[in-house]
Amino acid sequence: MGKFVPLSIPNFEGNEEKYVLDAVHQGWVSTGGAYITQLEEKMAEFLNVPMTVACQSGTAALHLALMECGVQPGDCVIVPTVTFIAAVNPVKYQFASPVFMDCDDSLCMDPEKLRLFCETECEKKADGLYRKADGSKVKAIVVVHVFGNLADMERIMQIADQYGLKVIEDATEALGSKFTEGKYAGQYAGTIGDFGAYSFNGNKIITTGGGGALTAKDLNAAKHAKYISTQAKDDVHYYIHNEVGYNYRMTNLQGALGVAQMEELPEFIERKQKNYSVYRELLQDSKTGYLLPFREGTESNKWFYSYVLDRNVVKAELRDIITELEKEGVQTRAIWGLIHEQKPYVDCTAFQIKKAKEYSRRVINLPCSTNLKEEDIVFVVQVLQRVLEKLSQA
């Protein structure tokens, strides 16, 4: 078999094996153990927040955040349509309704359409914002920092403050992305809104196999989220539970892996940024599209590298392009199927979705693993250009 460059694979170069074996030898392998606490402390130190809560997944972190925001059955939550479906499903867990918002050119939520929706489709009352269409209360906004690109948080937070909405940052792809200019200069993704959710899935910039974490602006909210993530246990001797809890706690084996990965995070971010620069230089004169830039005034972890096709040149379907690239040794992927068009959500409100539809048929994500070498990137670009030129002529 010839050369093959995968899309995004985990990288274990440090103390992963040492720490995991230590946890195994100690017998602490489940939802208790020192490595979980160490991971929480290392994350809190890195993000410059008082506390983080280690969870079973980014989805669990988002669900905990929605509960802490007081989202109730019948409420409304504003969400993006350009995201992985796990950012939206927890809204349904709370028996609330999502309203889907369009993206801007960063692929993140469009703040202008967010403002327009609040102004034209809702009514502000003394106790909050209500939809005119059905009278439901708008409780929160889930903002996703897509592919490590930061959303326009200054404008989104202004709108949230104006209308009394909670903000949950889905930073599952953006651990290490931060603002370098403006009101939030120096602050990381997930530390600006009321809550921030992170994911340590196998394809993320660091991994615990599965797993995630939660941050909160209110320390008491973080503590309560941790409490309900561990089955809301009030008496460890008699197993008394005064609330409905969840089995959302991370295991110590995952924590051990995460502690080792956190030690490598700054190096991984540096490699991601360097490799993005190599891609950008190699693709700067491309005739078939361009590499999606990251927002100015930010320093992104550059988790994913998105190539935006020129549809006047490349007419082929994304599925055909992705299949052909894989045959040639390069694994790629589209963004996602837009969530508002998927079966569980076709009956939900989608507000003026335009750019999302355009980008969904134009974006291909290129290999971006932290162990990618420059010769791998050269190979990817050569294959990409050859395949796109061939398909353009077909």
KOLMI-377398 format. One record per residue (C-alpha): residue number from 1; chain; x, y, z. Coordinates in steps of 0.25 Angstrom, whole numbers, padded with zeros to 4 digits, always signed. Each point is the difference from the previous one (the first is absolute). Example, Ala and Ser with C-alpha at 12.3 -4.5 7.8 and 13.67 -1.06 7.14 Angstrom:
<atoms>
[1,"A",[+0049,-0018,+0031]]
[2,"A",[+0006,+0014,-0002]]
</atoms>
This chain:
<atoms>
[1,"A",[+0000,+0000,+0000]]
[2,"A",[+0005,+0014,-0003]]
[3,"A",[+0001,+0012,+0008]]
[4,"A",[-0013,+0003,+0009]]
[5,"A",[-0002,+0013,+0008]]
[6,"A",[-0012,-0001,+0010]]
[7,"A",[-0008,+0012,+0003]]
[8,"A",[+0002,+0001,+0015]]
[9,"A",[+0006,-0010,+0010]]
[10,"A",[+0005,+0000,+0014]]
[11,"A",[+0014,+0003,+0004]]
[12,"A",[+0006,-0007,+0012]]
[13,"A",[+0015,+0005,+0001]]
[14,"A",[+0000,+0003,+0015]]
[15,"A",[-0003,-0007,+0013]]
[16,"A",[-0013,-0006,-0004]]
[17,"A",[+0004,-0015,+0002]]
[18,"A",[+0007,+0003,+0013]]
[19,"A",[-0012,+0007,+0006]]
[20,"A",[-0011,-0009,-0005]]
[21,"A",[+0009,-0012,+0005]]
[22,"A",[+0001,+0007,+0014]]
[23,"A",[-0015,+0001,+0001]]
[24,"A",[-0002,-0014,-0004]]
[25,"A",[+0011,-0005,+0010]]
[26,"A",[-0007,+0009,+0011]]
[27,"A",[-0013,-0006,-0003]]
[28,"A",[-0007,+0013,-0002]]
[29,"A",[-0006,-0002,-0014]]
[30,"A",[-0014,+0005,+0002]]
[31,"A",[-0007,+0013,+0003]]
[32,"A",[+0009,+0003,+0012]]
[33,"A",[+0015,+0003,+0001]]
[34,"A",[+0011,+0010,+0000]]
[35,"A",[+0002,+0002,-0015]]
[36,"A",[-0014,+0005,-0002]]
[37,"A",[+0003,+0011,+0010]]
[38,"A",[+0013,+0003,-0006]]
[39,"A",[-0006,+0001,-0013]]
[40,"A",[-0010,+0010,+0005]]
[41,"A",[+0011,+0008,+0007]]
[42,"A",[+0009,+0000,-0012]]
[43,"A",[-0012,+0005,-0009]]
[44,"A",[-0004,+0011,+0010]]
[45,"A",[+0015,+0005,+0000]]
[46,"A",[+0001,+0000,-0015]]
[47,"A",[-0013,+0007,-0002]]
[48,"A",[+0002,+0009,+0012]]
[49,"A",[-0014,-0003,+0006]]
[50,"A",[-0003,-0004,+0014]]
[51,"A",[-0005,-0014,-0003]]
[52,"A",[-0003,-0010,-0011]]
[53,"A",[-0009,-0013,+0001]]
[54,"A",[+0005,-0012,-0007]]
[55,"A",[-0011,-0008,-0007]]
[56,"A",[-0003,-0012,-0008]]
[57,"A",[-0001,+0008,-0013]]
[58,"A",[-0001,+0014,-0006]]
[59,"A",[-0015,-0004,-0002]]
[60,"A",[-0001,-0002,+0015]]
[61,"A",[+0006,+0013,+0003]]
[62,"A",[-0010,+0007,-0009]]
[63,"A",[-0011,-0007,+0006]]
[64,"A",[+0004,+0004,+0014]]
[65,"A",[+0002,+0014,-0005]]
[66,"A",[-0014,+0001,-0005]]
[67,"A",[-0006,-0006,+0013]]
[68,"A",[+0008,+0011,+0008]]
[69,"A",[-0006,+0011,-0009]]
[70,"A",[-0013,-0005,+0004]]
[71,"A",[-0005,-0004,-0013]]
[72,"A",[-0014,-0007,+0002]]
[73,"A",[-0010,-0008,-0009]]
[74,"A",[-0006,+0010,-0010]]
[75,"A",[+0011,+0010,+0001]]
[76,"A",[+0008,+0005,-0013]]
[77,"A",[+0015,-0001,-0002]]
[78,"A",[+0007,+0007,-0012]]
[79,"A",[+0010,-0009,-0006]]
[80,"A",[+0009,-0001,-0013]]
[81,"A",[-0004,-0009,-0012]]
[82,"A",[+0015,-0001,-0003]]
[83,"A",[+0005,-0009,+0010]]
[84,"A",[+0001,-0015,+0005]]
[85,"A",[-0014,-0004,+0004]]
[86,"A",[+0005,-0003,+0014]]
[87,"A",[+0000,+0015,+0003]]
[88,"A",[-0016,+0000,-0003]]
[89,"A",[-0005,-0013,+0006]]
[90,"A",[+0002,+0004,+0014]]
[91,"A",[-0011,+0011,-0002]]
[92,"A",[-0009,-0012,-0003]]
[93,"A",[+0004,-0007,+0012]]
[94,"A",[-0006,+0012,+0008]]
[95,"A",[-0013,-0001,-0009]]
[96,"A",[+0003,+0014,-0005]]
[97,"A",[+0000,+0004,-0014]]
[98,"A",[+0012,+0005,-0008]]
[99,"A",[-0001,+0012,-0010]]
[100,"A",[+0011,-0001,-0011]]
[101,"A",[+0009,+0011,-0003]]
[102,"A",[+0008,+0003,-0013]]
[103,"A",[+0016,+0001,+0000]]
[104,"A",[+0009,+0011,-0004]]
[105,"A",[+0012,-0002,-0008]]
[106,"A",[+0008,-0006,+0012]]
[107,"A",[-0011,-0011,-0001]]
[108,"A",[-0004,+0004,+0014]]
[109,"A",[-0013,+0007,+0004]]
[110,"A",[-0004,+0012,-0007]]
[111,"A",[-0002,+0011,+0011]]
[112,"A",[-0007,+0009,-0010]]
[113,"A",[-0011,-0010,-0002]]
[114,"A",[+0000,-0004,+0014]]
[115,"A",[-0003,+0015,+0004]]
[116,"A",[-0011,+0001,-0012]]
[117,"A",[-0007,-0013,+0006]]
[118,"A",[+0000,+0006,+0014]]
[119,"A",[-0005,+0014,-0005]]
[120,"A",[-0011,-0005,-0010]]
[121,"A",[-0004,-0014,+0004]]
[122,"A",[+0000,+0002,+0015]]
[123,"A",[-0006,+0009,+0011]]
[124,"A",[+0008,+0005,+0012]]
[125,"A",[-0008,+0000,+0013]]
[126,"A",[+0004,+0003,+0014]]
[127,"A",[+0003,-0015,+0003]]
[128,"A",[+0007,-0003,-0013]]
[129,"A",[-0001,-0002,-0015]]
[130,"A",[-0012,-0007,-0007]]
[131,"A",[-0002,-0005,-0014]]
[132,"A",[-0012,+0007,-0006]]
[133,"A",[-0003,-0013,-0008]]
[134,"A",[-0003,-0009,+0011]]
[135,"A",[+0002,+0008,+0013]]
[136,"A",[+0012,-0009,+0004]]
[137,"A",[+0011,+0006,+0009]]
[138,"A",[+0013,+0001,-0006]]
[139,"A",[+0010,-0004,+0010]]
[140,"A",[+0014,-0002,-0006]]
[141,"A",[+0009,+0001,-0012]]
[142,"A",[+0009,-0012,-0003]]
[143,"A",[+0012,+0006,-0008]]
[144,"A",[+0010,-0010,-0007]]
[145,"A",[+0014,+0004,-0003]]
[146,"A",[+0000,-0008,-0012]]
[147,"A",[+0013,-0007,-0004]]
[148,"A",[+0008,+0009,+0011]]
[149,"A",[-0004,+0013,-0007]]
[150,"A",[-0006,+0009,+0011]]
[151,"A",[-0014,+0006,-0002]]
[152,"A",[-0002,+0015,+0001]]
[153,"A",[-0002,+0000,+0015]]
[154,"A",[+0000,+0015,+0002]]
[155,"A",[-0012,+0002,-0008]]
[156,"A",[-0007,-0013,+0005]]
[157,"A",[+0002,+0003,+0014]]
[158,"A",[-0005,+0014,-0002]]
[159,"A",[-0013,-0006,-0006]]
[160,"A",[-0001,-0010,+0011]]
[161,"A",[+0002,+0011,+0011]]
[162,"A",[-0011,+0009,-0007]]
[163,"A",[-0010,-0011,+0000]]
[164,"A",[+0003,-0008,+0013]]
[165,"A",[+0005,-0013,-0007]]
[166,"A",[+0010,-0010,+0006]]
[167,"A",[+0012,-0003,-0009]]
[168,"A",[+0005,-0014,-0001]]
[169,"A",[+0013,-0001,-0008]]
[170,"A",[+0002,-0013,-0007]]
[171,"A",[+0016,+0000,+0000]]
[172,"A",[+0000,-0015,-0003]]
[173,"A",[+0009,+0003,-0012]]
[174,"A",[+0007,+0013,+0005]]
[175,"A",[+0008,-0004,+0013]]
[176,"A",[+0012,+0010,-0001]]
[177,"A",[-0007,+0010,-0009]]
[178,"A",[+0001,+0014,+0006]]
[179,"A",[-0003,+0015,-0003]]
[180,"A",[+0012,+0009,-0002]]
[181,"A",[-0007,+0013,-0003]]
[182,"A",[-0013,+0007,+0005]]
[183,"A",[-0008,-0002,+0013]]
[184,"A",[+0003,-0014,+0002]]
[185,"A",[+0015,+0001,-0003]]
[186,"A",[+0008,-0012,+0007]]
[187,"A",[-0013,-0008,+0003]]
[188,"A",[-0002,-0014,-0005]]
[189,"A",[-0011,-0006,-0008]]
[190,"A",[-0010,-0005,+0011]]
[191,"A",[+0003,+0010,+0010]]
[192,"A",[-0008,+0012,-0005]]
[193,"A",[-0014,-0005,+0001]]
[194,"A",[-0008,-0005,+0012]]
[195,"A",[+0005,-0014,-0003]]
[196,"A",[+0011,-0007,-0009]]
[197,"A",[+0000,-0014,-0005]]
[198,"A",[+0012,-0008,-0005]]
[199,"A",[+0002,-0014,-0006]]
[200,"A",[+0011,-0010,+0001]]
[201,"A",[-0005,-0009,-0011]]
[202,"A",[+0011,-0007,-0008]]
[203,"A",[+0001,+0010,-0011]]
[204,"A",[+0001,+0012,+0008]]
[205,"A",[+0013,+0008,+0003]]
[206,"A",[+0002,-0008,+0013]]
[207,"A",[-0008,-0013,+0003]]
[208,"A",[-0004,-0009,+0012]]
[209,"A",[-0006,-0010,-0010]]
[210,"A",[-0014,+0006,+0004]]
[211,"A",[-0002,+0010,+0010]]
[212,"A",[-0003,+0015,+0001]]
[213,"A",[+0000,+0012,+0010]]
[214,"A",[-0008,+0011,+0005]]
[215,"A",[+0003,+0014,+0004]]
[216,"A",[-0009,+0011,+0007]]
[217,"A",[+0000,+0014,+0002]]
[218,"A",[-0007,-0002,+0014]]
[219,"A",[+0009,-0009,+0009]]
[220,"A",[-0013,-0005,+0007]]
[221,"A",[-0006,-0004,-0014]]
[222,"A",[+0013,-0008,-0003]]
[223,"A",[-0001,-0007,+0014]]
[224,"A",[-0014,-0003,-0002]]
[225,"A",[+0003,-0006,-0014]]
[226,"A",[+0010,-0009,+0006]]
[227,"A",[-0010,-0004,+0011]]
[228,"A",[-0010,-0005,-0010]]
[229,"A",[+0010,-0006,-0009]]
[230,"A",[+0003,-0010,+0011]]
[231,"A",[-0014,-0004,+0002]]
[232,"A",[-0003,+0011,+0010]]
[233,"A",[+0005,-0008,+0012]]
[234,"A",[-0002,+0008,+0013]]
[235,"A",[+0004,-0011,+0010]]
[236,"A",[+0012,-0009,-0004]]
[237,"A",[-0003,-0010,+0011]]
[238,"A",[-0015,-0002,-0001]]
[239,"A",[-0001,+0004,-0015]]
[240,"A",[-0010,+0011,+0002]]
[241,"A",[-0004,+0008,-0013]]
[242,"A",[-0008,+0013,+0001]]
[243,"A",[+0000,+0003,-0015]]
[244,"A",[-0001,-0008,-0013]]
[245,"A",[+0015,-0003,-0004]]
[246,"A",[+0007,-0005,-0012]]
[247,"A",[+0011,-0010,-0002]]
[248,"A",[+0008,+0011,-0007]]
[249,"A",[+0014,-0001,+0007]]
[250,"A",[+0013,-0003,-0007]]
[251,"A",[+0007,-0012,+0004]]
[252,"A",[+0014,+0000,+0006]]
[253,"A",[+0006,-0007,-0012]]
[254,"A",[-0005,+0011,-0009]]
[255,"A",[+0005,+0010,+0010]]
[256,"A",[+0014,-0007,+0000]]
[257,"A",[+0000,+0001,-0016]]
[258,"A",[-0005,+0015,+0001]]
[259,"A",[+0011,+0004,+0010]]
[260,"A",[+0011,-0005,-0009]]
[261,"A",[-0007,+0007,-0012]]
[262,"A",[-0001,+0013,+0007]]
[263,"A",[+0015,+0000,+0002]]
[264,"A",[+0001,+0000,-0015]]
[265,"A",[-0011,+0009,-0004]]
[266,"A",[+0009,+0013,-0002]]
[267,"A",[+0009,-0008,-0010]]
[268,"A",[-0012,-0006,-0007]]
[269,"A",[-0006,+0014,-0002]]
[270,"A",[+0013,+0005,-0005]]
[271,"A",[+0001,-0012,-0010]]
[272,"A",[-0015,+0003,-0005]]
[273,"A",[+0004,+0015,-0002]]
[274,"A",[+0013,-0004,-0008]]
[275,"A",[-0007,-0010,-0009]]
[276,"A",[-0011,+0010,-0003]]
[277,"A",[+0010,+0010,-0005]]
[278,"A",[+0006,-0011,-0009]]
[279,"A",[-0013,-0003,-0006]]
[280,"A",[-0003,+0014,-0002]]
[281,"A",[+0013,+0003,-0007]]
[282,"A",[-0002,-0012,-0009]]
[283,"A",[-0014,+0003,-0003]]
[284,"A",[+0001,+0015,-0002]]
[285,"A",[+0000,+0000,-0015]]
[286,"A",[-0011,-0011,-0001]]
[287,"A",[-0009,+0001,-0012]]
[288,"A",[-0011,-0010,+0006]]
[289,"A",[-0002,+0007,+0014]]
[290,"A",[+0006,+0006,+0012]]
[291,"A",[+0004,-0003,+0014]]
[292,"A",[-0010,+0005,+0010]]
[293,"A",[+0006,+0011,+0009]]
[294,"A",[-0001,+0001,+0015]]
[295,"A",[-0007,+0013,+0006]]
[296,"A",[+0009,+0012,+0002]]
[297,"A",[+0004,+0004,+0014]]
[298,"A",[+0001,-0015,+0004]]
[299,"A",[+0010,-0010,+0002]]
[300,"A",[-0007,-0013,-0004]]
[301,"A",[+0004,-0015,+0004]]
[302,"A",[-0003,-0002,-0015]]
[303,"A",[-0006,-0013,+0003]]
[304,"A",[-0005,-0003,-0014]]
[305,"A",[+0004,+0006,-0014]]
[306,"A",[-0012,+0003,-0009]]
[307,"A",[+0002,+0001,-0015]]
[308,"A",[-0011,+0008,-0007]]
[309,"A",[-0003,-0005,-0014]]
[310,"A",[-0002,+0010,-0011]]
[311,"A",[-0013,-0005,-0006]]
[312,"A",[+0002,+0007,-0013]]
[313,"A",[+0012,-0009,-0002]]
[314,"A",[-0003,-0013,+0008]]
[315,"A",[-0014,-0005,-0004]]
[316,"A",[+0001,-0014,+0006]]
[317,"A",[-0008,-0005,+0012]]
[318,"A",[+0007,+0001,+0014]]
[319,"A",[-0002,-0015,+0001]]
[320,"A",[+0007,-0003,-0013]]
[321,"A",[+0012,+0009,+0004]]
[322,"A",[+0002,-0006,+0013]]
[323,"A",[-0001,-0014,-0005]]
[324,"A",[+0010,+0003,-0011]]
[325,"A",[+0010,+0006,+0010]]
[326,"A",[-0001,-0012,+0009]]
[327,"A",[+0003,-0009,-0012]]
[328,"A",[+0013,+0008,-0002]]
[329,"A",[+0004,-0001,+0014]]
[330,"A",[-0006,+0013,+0007]]
[331,"A",[-0011,-0001,+0010]]
[332,"A",[-0009,+0012,+0000]]
[333,"A",[-0014,+0004,+0005]]
[334,"A",[-0011,+0010,-0003]]
[335,"A",[-0005,+0009,+0011]]
[336,"A",[-0013,-0007,+0005]]
[337,"A",[-0014,-0002,-0005]]
[338,"A",[-0007,+0013,+0004]]
[339,"A",[-0007,-0003,+0013]]
[340,"A",[-0013,+0007,-0003]]
[341,"A",[-0002,-0009,-0013]]
[342,"A",[+0002,-0013,+0008]]
[343,"A",[-0012,-0009,+0004]]
[344,"A",[-0001,+0003,+0014]]
[345,"A",[+0000,+0015,-0002]]
[346,"A",[-0007,+0003,-0013]]
[347,"A",[-0012,+0005,+0007]]
[348,"A",[+0008,+0010,+0008]]
[349,"A",[+0001,+0015,-0003]]
[350,"A",[+0012,+0004,-0009]]
[351,"A",[+0003,+0015,-0001]]
[352,"A",[+0004,+0005,-0014]]
[353,"A",[+0010,-0011,-0003]]
[354,"A",[+0009,+0004,-0012]]
[355,"A",[+0015,-0001,+0002]]
[356,"A",[-0001,-0013,+0007]]
[357,"A",[-0006,-0006,-0012]]
[358,"A",[+0011,+0005,-0009]]
[359,"A",[+0011,-0004,+0009]]
[360,"A",[-0005,-0014,+0002]]
[361,"A",[+0002,-0003,-0015]]
[362,"A",[+0013,+0007,-0001]]
[363,"A",[+0009,-0004,+0012]]
[364,"A",[+0009,-0012,+0001]]
[365,"A",[+0008,-0002,+0013]]
[366,"A",[+0015,-0004,-0003]]
[367,"A",[+0009,-0009,+0009]]
[368,"A",[+0004,+0007,+0012]]
[369,"A",[+0006,-0010,+0010]]
[370,"A",[+0011,+0006,+0010]]
[371,"A",[+0010,-0010,-0005]]
[372,"A",[-0002,+0005,-0015]]
[373,"A",[+0014,+0002,-0007]]
[374,"A",[+0002,+0011,-0010]]
[375,"A",[+0002,-0011,-0011]]
[376,"A",[-0014,-0005,+0004]]
[377,"A",[-0006,+0013,-0002]]
[378,"A",[+0007,+0002,-0014]]
[379,"A",[-0005,-0014,-0004]]
[380,"A",[-0014,+0004,+0005]]
[381,"A",[+0000,+0013,-0008]]
[382,"A",[+0005,-0007,-0013]]
[383,"A",[-0010,-0011,+0001]]
[384,"A",[-0011,+0011,+0003]]
[385,"A",[+0003,+0008,-0012]]
[386,"A",[+0002,-0012,-0009]]
[387,"A",[-0014,-0006,+0003]]
[388,"A",[-0007,+0014,+0000]]
[389,"A",[+0006,+0003,-0014]]
[390,"A",[-0004,-0014,-0005]]
[391,"A",[-0014,+0001,+0005]]
[392,"A",[-0001,+0015,-0005]]
[393,"A",[+0003,-0005,-0014]]
[394,"A",[-0010,-0012,+0001]]
</atoms>
